[in-house]
Each structure stands twice: as structure tokens, then as C-alpha cells.
Amino acid sequence: MERAVEKDLQNTLKVFAPISLQQLNASVSFLERIDTKYLVHVKDLADIVKEFEKDYYVLNIKDIRLFNYDNVYMDSKALDFYYAHERGDDVRVKVRTRNYVDSNLCFFEYKHKEGNLIRKFRYQEDPKNFGQMDIEASHFFSSVYGSLMEGATKLEIGPMM
């Protein structure tokens, strides 16, 4: 994000009422949801966000409201998940490790999209395991994938991007 745009967005977010990570986790679950995404030009972002001020909170951790995170996406060698996404398959999967840099939290995540419904399954892992497909991640993936993708063959995945 351009430095000027980031600064403008940070100023815009200051007017929102804050919510802590503990409050957010206690009050809202994003593990099952319907997503709607929009494409906007970055120069319009601050103006658009201002429209939500009365209806939404902004996550606030240690006076930070814009957060950094790193992802490593998992896929098969044949890129089955990627191609399912590109084809627009009704049922598709995304597997990743996500490291929330500012809070030093790391999760292994499995997202299952069926139509508009998205289910997310995750477990917290040690940040030193970020980006790895270790034994625990492999068992977790196999268990969730096997239960949601009835009749699917066992799939071996690893870090791709």
C-alpha cells in the first residue's frame, strides 16, 4: 500500500470505536460466514471506510489498527486447489498457514467454500512452524478434508506459495 494512502487510512480508522482481540473472539465467529468482496481503487478506500464508522468497530491491539500478516499457501503438486479456484468450482478448498506478525500468533487454516458459504477450521501453532506441512498439519488436513470431501481420494499437499 502506498505510504500516503496507508497514513490516510490510519487516520480514518482512528474515529472508529475500538474492539480488542479478546472482545472480537468472544462476540463474533468468522469460522462460518458468507463473504462478499469488492474491488475498489486504493485512493477511494479511506472515503469508503468512513461510511462504516457508525456500524462497525476496528480491531485495536497495542494501539495498532492496520496489521501485517504473512501467508504460505498449501496445495498439491498438481495445484488442485488453485485450479478449482480458477475454474470457479462450486466446492473448493484453501489451506494455508497464517502468521499474524503484530500479535505473534500463527494458525494452520483449512477453508472450505461451498457456494457462498465458507467454513474455516484452524488451530493455533507455534510461529516457528509457520509455512511448514508438519505431521500435526498433515493429520489436521487429512481429517478435515476427508470429512468434508466425501469420496475424495487422499491428497498430499505441501507449501506452494
Salt bridges, closest charged atoms under 4 A:
GLU6 OE2 - ARG3 NH1 3.76
GLU32 OE1 - ARG119 NE 3.32
ASP35 OD1 - ARG33 NE 2.85
ASP44 OD1 - LYS43 NZ 3.51
ASP47 OD1 - LYS50 NZ 3.78
ASP89 OD2 - ARG87 NH2 2.82
GLU109 OE1 - ARG96 NE 2.68
GLU109 OE2 - LYS120 NZ 3.82
GLU109 OE2 - ARG122 NH1 3.58
GLU114 OE1 - HIS112 NE2 3.50
